[in-house]
């Protein structure tokens, strides 16, 4: 595995674990679960703007993944889409780059 692939994989793992630590901590602290977390995303203009920024980035990443998957026939790369929307762009983007840079068969 090339050095850049190791970096992408490391970033994907970090992008899955680090934000989740804060999400789970917040949900445990407030006891409100996922609905409370989602409500907190819209508590003020700053957090709402961040939610929309990440939503637009996730949508652009999804379009790119689909477009490249159709051309490259790298169907495994589609797993980056649920990773993006269930975990976050911080996991989905490096995961896609990791899957995209694998050797050609």
C-alpha positions as semicolon CSV with decimal commas, in nm:
position;residue;x (nm);y (nm);z (nm)
1;X;0,000;0,000;0,000
2;X;0,140;0,340;-0,097
3;X;0,213;0,609;0,156
4;X;-0,068;0,833;0,034
5;X;-0,321;0,552;0,074
6;X;-0,206;0,503;0,434
7;X;-0,259;0,877;0,493
8;X;-0,610;0,863;0,341
9;X;-0,701;0,558;0,549
10;X;-0,567;0,720;0,864
11;X;-0,767;1,036;0,796
12;X;-1,083;0,832;0,730
13;X;-1,043;0,651;1,063
14;X;-0,966;0,974;1,246
15;X;-1,262;1,142;1,069
16;X;-1,490;0,864;1,194
17;X;-1,367;0,846;1,553
18;X;-1,287;1,204;1,653
19;X;-1,621;1,371;1,566
20;X;-1,815;1,069;1,697
21;X;-1,643;1,112;2,035
22;X;-1,799;1,458;2,066
23;X;-2,139;1,356;1,928
24;X;-2,171;1,062;2,166
25;X;-2,042;1,271;2,456
26;X;-2,302;1,539;2,389
27;X;-2,584;1,285;2,362
28;X;-2,474;1,114;2,685
29;X;-2,444;1,448;2,867
30;X;-2,786;1,577;2,763
31;X;-2,968;1,245;2,749
32;X;-3,162;1,363;2,444
33;X;-3,021;1,118;2,191
34;X;-2,995;1,183;1,821
35;X;-3,297;1,416;1,810
36;X;-3,134;1,642;2,070
37;X;-2,812;1,646;1,872
38;X;-2,998;1,746;1,556
39;X;-3,186;2,017;1,746
40;X;-2,851;2,154;1,869
41;X;-2,733;2,191;1,510
42;X;-2,995;2,463;1,461
43;X;-2,956;2,648;1,792
44;X;-2,811;2,964;1,632
45;X;-2,710;3,110;1,297
46;X;-2,350;2,994;1,334
47;X;-2,431;2,626;1,381
48;X;-2,704;2,639;1,117
49;X;-2,454;2,785;0,870
50;X;-2,206;2,508;0,953
51;X;-2,474;2,242;0,902
52;X;-2,557;2,384;0,560
53;X;-2,189;2,414;0,469
54;X;-2,132;2,047;0,549
55;X;-2,457;1,941;0,380
56;X;-2,357;2,114;0,057
57;X;-2,006;1,964;0,077
58;X;-2,152;1,616;0,138
59;X;-2,387;1,657;-0,159
60;X;-2,102;1,771;-0,387
61;X;-1,891;1,476;-0,270
62;X;-2,181;1,238;-0,341
63;X;-2,224;1,372;-0,695
64;X;-1,848;1,334;-0,754
65;X;-1,845;0,979;-0,616
66;X;-2,137;0,873;-0,834
67;X;-1,995;1,039;-1,146
68;X;-1,653;0,879;-1,103
69;X;-1,795;0,541;-1,005
70;X;-1,994;0,525;-1,328
71;X;-1,681;0,605;-1,532
72;X;-1,428;0,399;-1,336
73;X;-1,662;0,107;-1,248
74;X;-1,517;0,115;-0,895
75;X;-1,839;0,006;-0,726
76;X;-1,674;-0,043;-0,386
77;X;-1,619;0,334;-0,369
78;X;-1,995;0,379;-0,324
79;X;-1,956;0,284;0,044
80;X;-1,815;0,635;0,094
81;X;-2,165;0,780;0,040
82;X;-2,329;0,629;0,351
83;X;-2,006;0,700;0,542
84;X;-2,040;1,065;0,442
85;X;-2,402;1,101;0,552
86;X;-2,394;0,871;0,857
87;X;-2,056;0,978;0,996
88;X;-1,951;1,294;0,813
89;X;-1,749;1,449;0,535
90;X;-1,440;1,411;0,756
91;X;-1,473;1,034;0,711
92;X;-1,640;1,008;0,370
93;X;-1,393;1,217;0,170
94;X;-1,070;1,047;0,284
95;X;-1,244;0,707;0,263
96;X;-1,339;0,778;-0,098
97;X;-0,985;0,894;-0,178
98;X;-0,849;0,576;-0,018
99;X;-1,082;0,359;-0,228
100;X;-1,020;0,563;-0,542
101;X;-0,642;0,524;-0,527
102;X;-0,637;0,146;-0,509
103;X;-0,459;-0,039;-0,786
104;X;-0,622;-0,097;-1,121
105;X;-0,718;-0,459;-1,181
